[in-house]
Amino acid sequence: MSSVDSLLNGSKLNKKLLTLFFSSCGLTFILLILLLTVIVGVISSNNNKSNDIEYTSSLNIPPEVERYRSVVQLECNANGVPELVDVVLALITQESYGRLADIMQSSESQGLPPGTITDPNLSIKVGVKYFAGVYRNAKEKASKNVIETTLQGYNFGIGFVNWAIKRDGGWTQENAIEFSRIHSNGSQRSNGTYRYGDQLYVQHVYRYLTPNEGNNKVNLGSSSNNLVIEKAIKSGSSWIGRSSYGMGWGRNQSDIASGRFDCSSFVHFAFNQAGFSLGNVANTNTDTLVNKGKRVDISKAKRGDLVFFDTYKINGHVGIYLGNGQFLQCSDSKGVNISSLSNSYWKRVFKGVIVRVIE
């Protein structure tokens, strides 16, 4: 074999070796890429599973807030108020619905501009510490409504707590309204509330402490023989799950067509659809409805009676009794819905006022 042939054969061998080497490297590289892809996929899947955890509550606390329960428990325990975990979660729901970084709106309690705190966990830490301090002050000095006094103090400031205790022994709806009137110099919003804080803050927080009754099945109770009452209940219940609440809503055709009511305009609408008038809707409120018909005892209540509750004022809320302790209503947390007199919140604010408008 000539030297030229030897060189050519050697060159061919080297090419084969190089080809084999790079082929092996290429295969190894591809296998590494595939392995990394699988690892990343597993990690991503685990992260997604973590993010997809459903946070549910037996109360009307939304998942966006319920997910912070463990943090709230930690801070409540640290501040000696473990019994207030649910109250704080309801407060957070009212303040931000879990959608703001300063989840408890606690920047202002530190004398900072709103939204200064940008870490939800820090917001809870600061907010719970402040809330616990207000609570201890109220618990030591108030003769009644300690939690209500604390809640309103969180909204108005601690000055309200001492003022309300000195005046009435603690929070009342009347002194919350009066405090707001004084500090707003009598200036009112379009809905009639005063332009200082939220004079209905206690009610707005408590609505999230009512049991989560679910939306799976609507039970309208047993029918009566009164066609007007049955038509009123049927008309009213048609808005369950697709309506909304606003103070003063439901007094024009645009609102009614869109399912926008408050409690009294909803009751008026239901009976009006059945051909029974409860007066001019423009002037209808709980004060006018409670004077329609006649008062009856709870033991004699029947389907179609109006049931009243002392919410933000005496007889401040109204619904239509369905029987067996159930009633149809329009409330600010759910719009049109069915609730029960055995519900802890409604049981607390029900004072036995029932009015029969149709015999």
WOQUI-V930884 format. One record per backbone hydrogen bond with DSSP energy under -1.0 kcal/mol. NH is the residue of the N-H (numbers start at 0). CO is the residue of the C=O. E is the energy in kcal/mol with one decimal. If there is no record, write none. Layout:
NH_CO_E, NH_CO_E
//
This chain:
5_1_-2.3, 6_2_-2.1, 7_3_-2.4, 8_4_-3.0, 9_5_-2.6, 10_6_-2.5, 11_7_-2.4, 12_8_-2.4, 13_9_-2.4, 14_10_-2.2, 15_11_-2.3, 16_12_-2.7, 17_13_-2.9, 18_14_-2.9, 19_15_-2.9, 20_16_-2.7, 21_17_-3.0, 22_18_-2.3, 23_19_-2.3, 24_20_-2.6, 25_21_-2.8, 26_22_-2.5, 27_23_-2.6, 28_24_-2.9, 29_25_-2.5, 30_26_-2.5, 31_27_-2.4, 32_28_-2.5, 33_29_-2.5, 34_30_-2.4, 35_31_-2.7, 36_32_-2.4, 37_33_-2.2, 38_34_-2.3, 39_35_-2.8, 40_36_-2.3, 41_37_-2.3, 42_38_-2.5, 43_39_-2.9, 44_40_-2.5, 45_41_-2.5, 46_42_-2.5, 47_43_-2.7, 48_44_-2.4, 49_45_-2.1, 50_46_-2.5, 51_47_-1.8, 52_49_-1.1, 59_209_-1.2, 64_61_-1.6, 65_61_-2.8, 66_62_-1.8, 67_64_-2.4, 68_65_-2.1, 71_67_-2.5, 72_68_-3.0, 73_69_-2.0, 74_70_-2.2, 75_71_-2.9, 76_72_-2.5, 77_73_-2.0, 78_74_-1.5, 79_76_-1.3, 80_75_-3.0, 83_80_-2.0, 84_81_-1.0, 87_83_-2.6, 88_84_-2.3, 89_85_-2.3, 90_86_-2.3, 91_87_-2.7, 92_88_-2.0, 93_89_-2.0, 94_90_-2.6, 95_91_-2.9, 96_91_-1.3, 98_95_-2.0, 102_100_-1.9, 104_101_-2.0, 109_106_-1.5, 110_107_-1.7, 111_106_-2.1, 115_112_-1.6, 122_118_-2.6, 123_119_-2.3, 124_120_-2.2, 125_121_-2.8, 126_122_-2.8, 127_123_-2.9, 128_124_-1.5, 129_125_-2.0, 130_126_-2.9, 131_127_-2.9, 132_128_-1.6, 133_129_-2.2, 134_130_-2.6, 135_131_-2.5, 136_132_-1.8, 137_133_-2.4, 138_134_-3.2, 139_135_-1.9, 140_136_-1.7, 141_137_-3.2, 142_168_-2.2, 143_168_-1.4, 148_144_-2.6, 149_145_-2.2, 150_146_-2.8, 151_147_-2.5, 152_148_-1.9, 153_149_-1.9, 154_150_-1.5, 155_151_-3.3, 156_152_-2.2, 159_156_-1.8, 161_157_-1.4, 162_158_-1.8, 163_159_-3.3, 164_160_-2.3, 165_161_-2.1, 166_162_-2.0, 167_163_-3.2, 168_164_-1.3, 169_163_-1.4, 175_171_-1.8, 176_172_-2.1, 177_173_-2.3, 178_174_-2.5, 179_175_-2.0, 180_176_-2.3, 181_177_-2.6, 182_178_-2.2, 184_181_-1.0, 185_180_-2.3, 186_183_-1.7, 188_192_-3.6, 191_188_-1.7, 194_186_-2.7, 195_193_-1.8, 200_197_-1.8, 203_199_-2.4, 204_200_-2.0, 205_201_-2.7, 206_202_-1.6, 207_204_-1.6, 208_205_-1.8, 211_57_-3.2, 229_225_-2.3, 230_226_-2.3, 231_227_-2.4, 232_228_-2.5, 233_229_-2.4, 234_230_-2.7, 235_231_-2.6, 236_232_-2.7, 238_235_-1.6, 239_236_-1.8, 240_335_-1.2, 241_238_-1.8, 243_258_-2.4, 245_260_-1.7, 248_245_-2.6, 255_251_-2.3, 256_252_-2.7, 257_253_-1.1, 258_255_-1.2, 259_254_-2.8, 260_243_-2.2, 265_261_-2.0, 266_262_-1.7, 267_263_-2.3, 268_264_-2.6, 269_265_-2.6, 270_266_-2.0, 271_267_-2.5, 272_268_-2.4, 274_271_-1.7, 275_270_-2.8, 282_279_-1.4, 288_284_-2.4, 289_285_-2.1, 291_288_-1.8, 293_355_-1.9, 295_353_-2.2, 299_296_-1.9, 300_297_-1.0, 303_320_-3.1, 304_301_-2.1, 305_354_-3.5, 306_318_-2.3, 307_352_-2.5, 308_316_-2.3, 309_348_-3.2, 310_308_-1.3, 315_308_-1.0, 315_312_-1.5, 316_308_-1.6, 318_306_-2.0, 319_327_-3.2, 320_304_-3.3, 321_325_-3.0, 322_325_-1.0, 325_322_-2.0, 326_338_-2.3, 327_319_-3.1, 328_336_-2.5, 330_334_-2.3, 334_330_-2.6, 336_328_-2.5, 338_326_-2.4, 340_324_-3.0, 342_339_-1.4, 346_342_-3.1, 347_343_-1.4, 348_344_-1.7, 349_345_-1.3, 354_305_-2.8, 355_293_-3.3
//
